Structures are given as C-alpha cells and as structure tokens.
Amino acid sequence: MICPKCANEKTYVTDTDKSGPIVERIRRCKACHYVWRTKEIPVFNLMDTEEIKAYETYIAQSLTEIKK
C-alpha cells in the first residue's frame, strides 16, 4: 500500500482487528513513519454477468455523451 503522506511504497501492517466481515488494519510507512488506519469491507455483487455488461455499456455510452 502507498503511504498517503509521502507516497512511499514501502509500508507495513502493525496491527489487525477483525470484527465480523470487516477487517481494520493499522499501517505504518517505513520512510516517514506516518501511521494510518484502513478498513476492508466486503462488497457483494447482486448482478449477474449479463446485467453487469449492460450496465458497463450504459456507463460507457453516458461518459461518451458527456465528453461531446
């Protein structure tokens, strides 16, 4: 993970807390020693592949129309 303060790529996890499906981690940068917390939340997809493709096509068309 990239440090949000100095953009260093060398970071590490100092502590992990799992409560149910949510995982919280405390991370530290090796360069500037900045400490921050991240939260990992599972995302469930309720659409099947055909619905996803249709939605992606719709979004792509909408973005194309906005750029014109």
PDB file with SEQRES, HELIX, SHEET and CRYST1 records, atoms N, CA, C and O in Angstrom:
SEQRES   1 A   68  MET ILE CYS PRO LYS CYS ALA ASN GLU LYS THR TYR VAL          
SEQRES   2 A   68  THR ASP THR ASP LYS SER GLY PRO ILE VAL GLU ARG ILE          
SEQRES   3 A   68  ARG ARG CYS LYS ALA CYS HIS TYR VAL TRP ARG THR LYS          
SEQRES   4 A   68  GLU ILE PRO VAL PHE ASN LEU MET ASP THR GLU GLU ILE          
SEQRES   5 A   68  LYS ALA TYR GLU THR TYR ILE ALA GLN SER LEU THR GLU          
SEQRES   6 A   68  ILE LYS LYS                                                  
HELIX    1 AA1 THR A   49  LYS A   67  1                                  19    
SHEET    1 AA1 3 THR A  11  SER A  19  0                                        
SHEET    2 AA1 3 ILE A  22  CYS A  29 -1                                        
SHEET    3 AA1 3 VAL A  35  GLU A  40 -1                                        
CRYST1    1.000    1.000    1.000  90.00  90.00  90.00 P 1           1          
ATOM      1  N   MET A   1       0.841  -1.166   0.000  1.00  0.00           N  
ATOM      2  CA  MET A   1       0.000   0.000   0.000  1.00  0.00           C  
ATOM      3  C   MET A   1       0.891   1.236   0.000  1.00  0.00           C  
ATOM      4  O   MET A   1       1.971   1.223   0.589  1.00  0.00           O  
ATOM      5  N   ILE A   2       0.449   2.287  -0.649  1.00  0.00           N  
ATOM      6  CA  ILE A   2       1.209   3.526  -0.763  1.00  0.00           C  
ATOM      7  C   ILE A   2       0.861   4.448   0.400  1.00  0.00           C  
ATOM      8  O   ILE A   2      -0.307   4.592   0.761  1.00  0.00           O  
ATOM      9  N   CYS A   3       1.867   5.061   0.974  1.00  0.00           N  
ATOM     10  CA  CYS A   3       1.679   5.985   2.100  1.00  0.00           C  
ATOM     11  C   CYS A   3       0.910   7.215   1.622  1.00  0.00           C  
ATOM     12  O   CYS A   3       1.303   7.833   0.632  1.00  0.00           O  
ATOM     13  N   PRO A   4      -0.176   7.582   2.304  1.00  0.00           N  
ATOM     14  CA  PRO A   4      -0.956   8.755   1.886  1.00  0.00           C  
ATOM     15  C   PRO A   4      -0.243  10.083   2.170  1.00  0.00           C  
ATOM     16  O   PRO A   4      -0.654  11.122   1.653  1.00  0.00           O  
ATOM     17  N   LYS A   5       0.807  10.061   2.976  1.00  0.00           N  
ATOM     18  CA  LYS A   5       1.520  11.295   3.325  1.00  0.00           C  
ATOM     19  C   LYS A   5       2.695  11.570   2.389  1.00  0.00           C  
ATOM     20  O   LYS A   5       2.833  12.678   1.870  1.00  0.00           O  
ATOM     21  N   CYS A   6       3.547  10.557   2.172  1.00  0.00           N  
ATOM     22  CA  CYS A   6       4.760  10.782   1.372  1.00  0.00           C  
ATOM     23  C   CYS A   6       4.802   9.971   0.070  1.00  0.00           C  
ATOM     24  O   CYS A   6       5.753  10.105  -0.701  1.00  0.00           O  
ATOM     25  N   ALA A   7       3.799   9.143  -0.185  1.00  0.00           N  
ATOM     26  CA  ALA A   7       3.681   8.320  -1.404  1.00  0.00           C  
ATOM     27  C   ALA A   7       4.749   7.231  -1.504  1.00  0.00           C  
ATOM     28  O   ALA A   7       5.029   6.737  -2.596  1.00  0.00           O  
ATOM     29  N   ASN A   8       5.338   6.861  -0.386  1.00  0.00           N  
ATOM     30  CA  ASN A   8       6.306   5.768  -0.370  1.00  0.00           C  
ATOM     31  C   ASN A   8       5.565   4.437  -0.520  1.00  0.00           C  
ATOM     32  O   ASN A   8       4.484   4.258   0.041  1.00  0.00           O  
ATOM     33  N   GLU A   9       6.138   3.526  -1.262  1.00  0.00           N  
ATOM     34  CA  GLU A   9       5.506   2.224  -1.476  1.00  0.00           C  
ATOM     35  C   GLU A   9       5.869   1.199  -0.403  1.00  0.00           C  
ATOM     36  O   GLU A   9       5.278   0.119  -0.359  1.00  0.00           O  
ATOM     37  N   LYS A  10       6.817   1.517   0.448  1.00  0.00           N  
ATOM     38  CA  LYS A  10       7.252   0.584   1.490  1.00  0.00           C  
ATOM     39  C   LYS A  10       6.489   0.870   2.778  1.00  0.00           C  
ATOM     40  O   LYS A  10       6.870   1.746   3.554  1.00  0.00           O  
ATOM     41  N   THR A  11       5.420   0.131   2.996  1.00  0.00           N  
ATOM     42  CA  THR A  11       4.615   0.268   4.210  1.00  0.00           C  
ATOM     43  C   THR A  11       4.376  -1.117   4.781  1.00  0.00           C  
ATOM     44  O   THR A  11       4.578  -2.126   4.106  1.00  0.00           O  
ATOM     45  N   TYR A  12       3.942  -1.152   6.039  1.00  0.00           N  
ATOM     46  CA  TYR A  12       3.668  -2.449   6.644  1.00  0.00           C  
ATOM     47  C   TYR A  12       2.513  -2.336   7.636  1.00  0.00           C  
ATOM     48  O   TYR A  12       2.180  -1.246   8.099  1.00  0.00           O  
ATOM     49  N   VAL A  13       1.910  -3.481   7.953  1.00  0.00           N  
ATOM     50  CA  VAL A  13       0.786  -3.563   8.879  1.00  0.00           C  
ATOM     51  C   VAL A  13       1.334  -3.792  10.278  1.00  0.00           C  
ATOM     52  O   VAL A  13       2.132  -4.702  10.502  1.00  0.00           O  
ATOM     53  N   THR A  14       0.893  -2.947  11.232  1.00  0.00           N  
ATOM     54  CA  THR A  14       1.351  -3.114  12.612  1.00  0.00           C  
ATOM     55  C   THR A  14       0.326  -3.840  13.475  1.00  0.00           C  
ATOM     56  O   THR A  14       0.683  -4.480  14.464  1.00  0.00           O  
ATOM     57  N   ASP A  15      -0.944  -3.740  13.101  1.00  0.00           N  
ATOM     58  CA  ASP A  15      -1.993  -4.393  13.887  1.00  0.00           C  
ATOM     59  C   ASP A  15      -3.196  -4.670  12.996  1.00  0.00           C  
ATOM     60  O   ASP A  15      -3.472  -3.909  12.069  1.00  0.00           O  
ATOM     61  N   THR A  16      -3.907  -5.747  13.271  1.00  0.00           N  
ATOM     62  CA  THR A  16      -5.107  -6.120  12.529  1.00  0.00           C  
ATOM     63  C   THR A  16      -6.213  -6.450  13.513  1.00  0.00           C  
ATOM     64  O   THR A  16      -6.003  -7.161  14.495  1.00  0.00           O  
ATOM     65  N   ASP A  17      -7.403  -5.917  13.231  1.00  0.00           N  
ATOM     66  CA  ASP A  17      -8.572  -6.181  14.071  1.00  0.00           C  
ATOM     67  C   ASP A  17      -9.710  -6.633  13.171  1.00  0.00           C  
ATOM     68  O   ASP A  17     -10.147  -5.897  12.286  1.00  0.00           O  
ATOM     69  N   LYS A  18     -10.183  -7.846  13.404  1.00  0.00           N  
ATOM     70  CA  LYS A  18     -11.274  -8.375  12.583  1.00  0.00           C  
ATOM     71  C   LYS A  18     -12.516  -8.502  13.448  1.00  0.00           C  
ATOM     72  O   LYS A  18     -12.532  -9.242  14.431  1.00  0.00           O  
ATOM     73  N   SER A  19     -13.564  -7.763  13.065  1.00  0.00           N  
ATOM     74  CA  SER A  19     -14.835  -7.886  13.760  1.00  0.00           C  
ATOM     75  C   SER A  19     -15.894  -8.211  12.705  1.00  0.00           C  
ATOM     76  O   SER A  19     -16.331  -7.340  11.952  1.00  0.00           O  
ATOM     77  N   GLY A  20     -16.289  -9.464  12.668  1.00  0.00           N  
ATOM     78  CA  GLY A  20     -17.232  -9.915  11.639  1.00  0.00           C  
ATOM     79  C   GLY A  20     -16.548  -9.894  10.288  1.00  0.00           C  
ATOM     80  O   GLY A  20     -15.396 -10.312  10.169  1.00  0.00           O  
ATOM     81  N   PRO A  21     -17.248  -9.409   9.260  1.00  0.00           N  
ATOM     82  CA  PRO A  21     -16.663  -9.395   7.921  1.00  0.00           C  
ATOM     83  C   PRO A  21     -15.721  -8.212   7.685  1.00  0.00           C  
ATOM     84  O   PRO A  21     -15.031  -8.181   6.667  1.00  0.00           O  
ATOM     85  N   ILE A  22     -15.675  -7.237   8.600  1.00  0.00           N  
ATOM     86  CA  ILE A  22     -14.858  -6.040   8.427  1.00  0.00           C  
ATOM     87  C   ILE A  22     -13.482  -6.243   9.065  1.00  0.00           C  
ATOM     88  O   ILE A  22     -13.373  -6.685  10.209  1.00  0.00           O  
ATOM     89  N   VAL A  23     -12.448  -5.914   8.312  1.00  0.00           N  
ATOM     90  CA  VAL A  23     -11.076  -6.021   8.803  1.00  0.00           C  
ATOM     91  C   VAL A  23     -10.479  -4.617   8.846  1.00  0.00           C  
ATOM     92  O   VAL A  23     -10.436  -3.926   7.828  1.00  0.00           O  
ATOM     93  N   GLU A  24     -10.017  -4.194  10.026  1.00  0.00           N  
ATOM     94  CA  GLU A  24      -9.353  -2.900  10.176  1.00  0.00           C  
ATOM     95  C   GLU A  24      -7.869  -3.156  10.410  1.00  0.00           C  
ATOM     96  O   GLU A  24      -7.494  -4.024  11.199  1.00  0.00           O  
ATOM     97  N   ARG A  25      -7.025  -2.384   9.711  1.00  0.00           N  
ATOM     98  CA  ARG A  25      -5.586  -2.546   9.850  1.00  0.00           C  
ATOM     99  C   ARG A  25      -4.950  -1.195  10.170  1.00  0.00           C  
ATOM    100  O   ARG A  25      -5.352  -0.157   9.644  1.00  0.00           O  
ATOM    101  N   ILE A  26      -3.957  -1.238  11.038  1.00  0.00           N  
ATOM    102  CA  ILE A  26      -3.151  -0.056  11.310  1.00  0.00           C  
ATOM    103  C   ILE A  26      -1.860  -0.237  10.522  1.00  0.00           C  
ATOM    104  O   ILE A  26      -1.172  -1.250  10.651  1.00  0.00           O  
ATOM    105  N   ARG A  27      -1.545   0.759   9.708  1.00  0.00           N  
ATOM    106  CA  ARG A  27      -0.388   0.665   8.817  1.00  0.00           C  
ATOM    107  C   ARG A  27       0.610   1.763   9.140  1.00  0.00           C  
ATOM    108  O   ARG A  27       0.249   2.810   9.677  1.00  0.00           O  
ATOM    109  N   ARG A  28       1.875   1.512   8.807  1.00  0.00           N  
ATOM    110  CA  ARG A  28       2.944   2.474   9.079  1.00  0.00           C  
ATOM    111  C   ARG A  28       3.865   2.544   7.861  1.00  0.00           C  
ATOM    112  O   ARG A  28       4.173   1.530   7.234  1.00  0.00           O  
ATOM    113  N   CYS A  29       4.289   3.748   7.548  1.00  0.00           N  
ATOM    114  CA  CYS A  29       5.224   3.973   6.446  1.00  0.00           C  
ATOM    115  C   CYS A  29       6.650   3.774   6.949  1.00  0.00           C  
ATOM    116  O   CYS A  29       7.008   4.246   8.028  1.00  0.00           O  
ATOM    117  N   LYS A  30       7.461   3.073   6.158  1.00  0.00           N  
ATOM    118  CA  LYS A  30       8.850   2.841   6.547  1.00  0.00           C  
ATOM    119  C   LYS A  30       9.709   4.092   6.362  1.00  0.00           C  
ATOM    120  O   LYS A  30      10.747   4.226   7.010  1.00  0.00           O  
ATOM    121  N   ALA A  31       9.294   5.001   5.494  1.00  0.00           N  
ATOM    122  CA  ALA A  31      10.096   6.197   5.228  1.00  0.00           C  
ATOM    123  C   ALA A  31       9.801   7.324   6.216  1.00  0.00           C  
ATOM    124  O   ALA A  31      10.714   7.819   6.877  1.00  0.00           O  
ATOM    125  N   CYS A  32       8.528   7.736   6.323  1.00  0.00           N  
ATOM    126  CA  CYS A  32       8.194   8.902   7.159  1.00  0.00           C  
ATOM    127  C   CYS A  32       7.555   8.510   8.492  1.00  0.00           C  
ATOM    128  O   CYS A  32       7.284   9.376   9.323  1.00  0.00           O  
ATOM    129  N   HIS A  33       7.314   7.227   8.702  1.00  0.00           N  
ATOM    130  CA  HIS A  33       6.731   6.679   9.933  1.00  0.00           C  
ATOM    131  C   HIS A  33       5.299   7.153  10.200  1.00  0.00           C  
ATOM    132  O   HIS A  33       4.819   7.084  11.331  1.00  0.00           O  
ATOM    133  N   TYR A  34       4.622   7.634   9.152  1.00  0.00           N  
ATOM    134  CA  TYR A  34       3.219   8.043   9.276  1.00  0.00           C  
ATOM    135  C   TYR A  34       2.365   6.808   9.567  1.00  0.00           C  
ATOM    136  O   TYR A  34       2.597   5.750   8.983  1.00  0.00           O  
ATOM    137  N   VAL A  35       1.388   6.929  10.453  1.00  0.00           N  
ATOM    138  CA  VAL A  35       0.514   5.809  10.818  1.00  0.00           C  
ATOM    139  C   VAL A  35      -0.906   6.152  10.393  1.00  0.00           C  
ATOM    140  O   VAL A  35      -1.383   7.259  10.642  1.00  0.00           O  
ATOM    141  N   TRP A  36      -1.583   5.202   9.750  1.00  0.00           N  
ATOM    142  CA  TRP A  36      -2.971   5.397   9.358  1.00  0.00           C  
ATOM    143  C   TRP A  36      -3.728   4.091   9.459  1.00  0.00           C  
ATOM    144  O   TRP A  36      -3.138   3.013   9.549  1.00  0.00           O  
ATOM    145  N   ARG A  37      -5.031   4.205   9.444  1.00  0.00           N  
ATOM    146  CA  ARG A  37      -5.913   3.048   9.603  1.00  0.00           C  
ATOM    147  C   ARG A  37      -6.673   2.820   8.299  1.00  0.00           C  
ATOM    148  O   ARG A  37      -7.163   3.763   7.677  1.00  0.00           O  
ATOM    149  N   THR A  38      -6.764   1.550   7.896  1.00  0.00           N  
ATOM    150  CA  THR A  38      -7.571   1.198   6.725  1.00  0.00           C  
ATOM    151  C   THR A  38      -8.669   0.238   7.157  1.00  0.00           C  
ATOM    152  O   THR A  38      -8.530  -0.487   8.141  1.00  0.00           O  
ATOM    153  N   LYS A  39      -9.752   0.247   6.410  1.00  0.00           N  
ATOM    154  CA  LYS A  39     -10.883  -0.624   6.711  1.00  0.00           C  
ATOM    155  C   LYS A  39     -11.225  -1.400   5.442  1.00  0.00           C  
ATOM    156  O   LYS A  39     -11.442  -0.805   4.387  1.00  0.00           O  
ATOM    157  N   GLU A  40     -11.272  -2.711   5.545  1.00  0.00           N  
ATOM    158  CA  GLU A  40     -11.608  -3.574   4.413  1.00  0.00           C  
ATOM    159  C   GLU A  40     -13.009  -4.117   4.626  1.00  0.00           C  
ATOM    160  O   GLU A  40     -13.274  -4.840   5.586  1.00  0.00           O  
ATOM    161  N   ILE A  41     -13.902  -3.754   3.711  1.00  0.00           N  
ATOM    162  CA  ILE A  41     -15.303  -4.157   3.807  1.00  0.00           C  
ATOM    163  C   ILE A  41     -15.640  -4.987   2.570  1.00  0.00           C  
ATOM    164  O   ILE A  41     -15.394  -4.542   1.449  1.00  0.00           O  
ATOM    165  N   PRO A  42     -16.197  -6.177   2.752  1.00  0.00           N  
ATOM    166  CA  PRO A  42     -16.534  -6.992   1.578  1.00  0.00           C  
ATOM    167  C   PRO A  42     -17.663  -6.350   0.766  1.00  0.00           C  
ATOM    168  O   PRO A  42     -18.592  -5.761   1.320  1.00  0.00           O  
ATOM    169  N   VAL A  43     -17.558  -6.479  -0.548  1.00  0.00           N  
ATOM    170  CA  VAL A  43     -18.578  -5.958  -1.455  1.00  0.00           C  
ATOM    171  C   VAL A  43     -19.235  -7.146  -2.134  1.00  0.00           C  
ATOM    172  O   VAL A  43     -18.563  -7.988  -2.730  1.00  0.00           O  
ATOM    173  N   PHE A  44     -20.537  -7.204  -2.038  1.00  0.00           N  
ATOM    174  CA  PHE A  44     -21.271  -8.306  -2.650  1.00  0.00           C  
ATOM    175  C   PHE A  44     -21.925  -7.818  -3.930  1.00  0.00           C  
ATOM    176  O   PHE A  44     -22.587  -6.780  -3.944  1.00  0.00           O  
ATOM    177  N   ASN A  45     -21.738  -8.564  -4.991  1.00  0.00           N  
ATOM    178  CA  ASN A  45     -22.296  -8.200  -6.280  1.00  0.00           C  
ATOM    179  C   ASN A  45     -23.636  -8.908  -6.451  1.00  0.00           C  
ATOM    180  O   ASN A  45     -23.702 -10.137  -6.456  1.00  0.00           O  
ATOM    181  N   LEU A  46     -24.689  -8.133  -6.590  1.00  0.00           N  
ATOM    182  CA  LEU A  46     -26.020  -8.714  -6.719  1.00  0.00           C  
ATOM    183  C   LEU A  46     -26.499  -8.786  -8.163  1.00  0.00           C  
ATOM    184  O   LEU A  46     -27.658  -9.112  -8.417  1.00  0.00           O  
ATOM    185  N   MET A  47     -25.604  -8.482  -9.122  1.00  0.00           N  
ATOM    186  CA  MET A  47     -25.972  -8.544 -10.533  1.00  0.00           C  
ATOM    187  C   MET A  47     -25.280  -9.744 -11.175  1.00  0.00           C  
ATOM    188  O   MET A  47     -24.171 -10.117 -10.791  1.00  0.00           O  
ATOM    189  N   ASP A  48     -25.945 -10.335 -12.150  1.00  0.00           N  
ATOM    190  CA  ASP A  48     -25.286 -11.411 -12.888  1.00  0.00           C  
ATOM    191  C   ASP A  48     -24.443 -10.800 -14.005  1.00  0.00           C  
ATOM    192  O   ASP A  48     -24.466  -9.584 -14.195  1.00  0.00           O  
ATOM    193  N   THR A  49     -23.705 -11.617 -14.742  1.00  0.00           N  
ATOM    194  CA  THR A  49     -22.771 -11.106 -15.735  1.00  0.00           C  
ATOM    195  C   THR A  49     -23.449 -10.326 -16.859  1.00  0.00           C  
ATOM    196  O   THR A  49     -22.893  -9.336 -17.334  1.00  0.00           O  
ATOM    197  N   GLU A  50     -24.614 -10.740 -17.285  1.00  0.00           N  
ATOM    198  CA  GLU A  50     -25.313 -10.012 -18.349  1.00  0.00           C  
ATOM    199  C   GLU A  50     -25.717  -8.619 -17.872  1.00  0.00           C  
ATOM    200  O   GLU A  50     -25.596  -7.648 -18.619  1.00  0.00           O  
ATOM    201  N   GLU A  51     -26.193  -8.518 -16.644  1.00  0.00           N  
ATOM    202  CA  GLU A  51     -26.579  -7.217 -16.095  1.00  0.00           C  
ATOM    203  C   GLU A  51     -25.358  -6.311 -15.936  1.00  0.00           C  
ATOM    204  O   GLU A  51     -25.443  -5.103 -16.156  1.00  0.00           O  
ATOM    205  N   ILE A  52     -24.232  -6.896 -15.557  1.00  0.00           N  
ATOM    206  CA  ILE A  52     -23.005  -6.112 -15.406  1.00  0.00           C  
ATOM    207  C   ILE A  52     -22.561  -5.564 -16.764  1.00  0.00           C  
ATOM    208  O   ILE A  52     -22.206  -4.391 -16.875  1.00  0.00           O  
ATOM    209  N   LYS A  53     -22.581  -6.413 -17.797  1.00  0.00           N  
ATOM    210  CA  LYS A  53     -22.190  -5.963 -19.137  1.00  0.00           C  
ATOM    211  C   LYS A  53     -23.111  -4.858 -19.641  1.00  0.00           C  
ATOM    212  O   LYS A  53     -22.645  -3.886 -20.235  1.00  0.00           O  
ATOM    213  N   ALA A  54     -24.415  -5.000 -19.408  1.00  0.00           N  
ATOM    214  CA  ALA A  54     -25.365  -3.976 -19.830  1.00  0.00           C  
ATOM    215  C   ALA A  54     -25.106  -2.668 -19.090  1.00  0.00           C  
ATOM    216  O   ALA A  54     -25.168  -1.595 -19.691  1.00  0.00           O  
ATOM    217  N   TYR A  55     -24.825  -2.745 -17.822  1.00  0.00           N  
ATOM    218  CA  TYR A  55     -24.552  -1.558 -17.017  1.00  0.00           C  
ATOM    219  C   TYR A  55     -23.258  -0.882 -17.474  1.00  0.00           C  
ATOM    220  O   TYR A  55     -23.208   0.342 -17.594  1.00  0.00           O  
ATOM    221  N   GLU A  56     -22.212  -1.672 -17.731  1.00  0.00           N  
ATOM    222  CA  GLU A  56     -20.947  -1.116 -18.201  1.00  0.00           C  
ATOM    223  C   GLU A  56     -21.126  -0.417 -19.549  1.00  0.00           C  
ATOM    224  O   GLU A  56     -20.553   0.649 -19.775  1.00  0.00           O  
ATOM    225  N   THR A  57     -21.917  -1.009 -20.441  1.00  0.00           N  
ATOM    226  CA  THR A  57     -22.196  -0.393 -21.737  1.00  0.00           C  
ATOM    227  C   THR A  57     -22.933   0.929 -21.545  1.00  0.00           C  
ATOM    228  O   THR A  57     -22.607   1.925 -22.191  1.00  0.00           O  
ATOM    229  N   TYR A  58     -23.915   0.937 -20.665  1.00  0.00           N  
ATOM    230  CA  TYR A  58     -24.679   2.152 -20.374  1.00  0.00           C  
ATOM    231  C   TYR A  58     -23.762   3.263 -19.838  1.00  0.00           C  
ATOM    232  O   TYR A  58     -23.853   4.411 -20.273  1.00  0.00           O  
ATOM    233  N   ILE A  59     -22.888   2.915 -18.901  1.00  0.00           N  
ATOM    234  CA  ILE A  59     -21.964   3.893 -18.323  1.00  0.00           C  
ATOM    235  C   ILE A  59     -21.001   4.420 -19.394  1.00  0.00           C  
ATOM    236  O   ILE A  59     -20.750   5.623 -19.465  1.00  0.00           O  
ATOM    237  N   ALA A  60     -20.467   3.526 -20.218  1.00  0.00           N  
ATOM    238  CA  ALA A  60     -19.537   3.923 -21.273  1.00  0.00           C  
ATOM    239  C   ALA A  60     -20.216   4.891 -22.247  1.00  0.00           C  
ATOM    240  O   ALA A  60     -19.613   5.883 -22.656  1.00  0.00           O  
ATOM    241  N   GLN A  61     -21.454   4.610 -22.613  1.00  0.00           N  
ATOM    242  CA  GLN A  61     -22.193   5.495 -23.516  1.00  0.00           C  
ATOM    243  C   GLN A  61     -22.470   6.843 -22.850  1.00  0.00           C  
ATOM    244  O   GLN A  61     -22.373   7.889 -23.493  1.00  0.00           O  
ATOM    245  N   SER A  62     -22.807   6.816 -21.589  1.00  0.00           N  
ATOM    246  CA  SER A  62     -23.085   8.062 -20.855  1.00  0.00           C  
ATOM    247  C   SER A  62     -21.838   8.934 -20.784  1.00  0.00           C  
ATOM    248  O   SER A  62     -21.920  10.149 -20.964  1.00  0.00           O  
ATOM    249  N   LEU A  63     -20.689   8.325 -20.524  1.00  0.00           N  
ATOM    250  CA  LEU A  63     -19.439   9.079 -20.452  1.00  0.00           C  
ATOM    251  C   LEU A  63     -19.062   9.651 -21.818  1.00  0.00           C  
ATOM    252  O   LEU A  63     -18.542  10.764 -21.904  1.00  0.00           O  
ATOM    253  N   THR A  64     -19.321   8.902 -22.871  1.00  0.00           N  
ATOM    254  CA  THR A  64     -19.031   9.371 -24.230  1.00  0.00           C  
ATOM    255  C   THR A  64     -19.897  10.583 -24.533  1.00  0.00           C  
ATOM    256  O   THR A  64     -19.417  11.557 -25.112  1.00  0.00           O  
ATOM    257  N   GLU A  65     -21.160  10.536 -24.152  1.00  0.00           N  
ATOM    258  CA  GLU A  65     -22.067  11.661 -24.399  1.00  0.00           C  
ATOM    259  C   GLU A  65     -21.655  12.897 -23.612  1.00  0.00           C  
ATOM    260  O   GLU A  65     -21.813  14.018 -24.095  1.00  0.00           O  
ATOM    261  N   ILE A  66     -21.140  12.711 -22.429  1.00  0.00           N  
ATOM    262  CA  ILE A  66     -20.711  13.847 -21.600  1.00  0.00           C  
ATOM    263  C   ILE A  66     -19.498  14.523 -22.215  1.00  0.00           C  
ATOM    264  O   ILE A  66     -19.382  15.748 -22.159  1.00  0.00           O  
ATOM    265  N   LYS A  67     -18.588  13.747 -22.804  1.00  0.00           N  
ATOM    266  CA  LYS A  67     -17.357  14.307 -23.385  1.00  0.00           C  
ATOM    267  C   LYS A  67     -17.629  15.127 -24.637  1.00  0.00           C  
ATOM    268  O   LYS A  67     -16.841  16.012 -24.968  1.00  0.00           O  
ATOM    269  N   LYS A  68     -18.724  14.857 -25.343  1.00  0.00           N  
ATOM    270  CA  LYS A  68     -19.008  15.545 -26.617  1.00  0.00           C  
ATOM    271  C   LYS A  68     -19.367  16.981 -26.406  1.00  0.00           C  
ATOM    272  O   LYS A  68     -19.634  17.699 -27.370  1.00  0.00           O  
TER     273      LYS A  68                                                      
END                                                                             
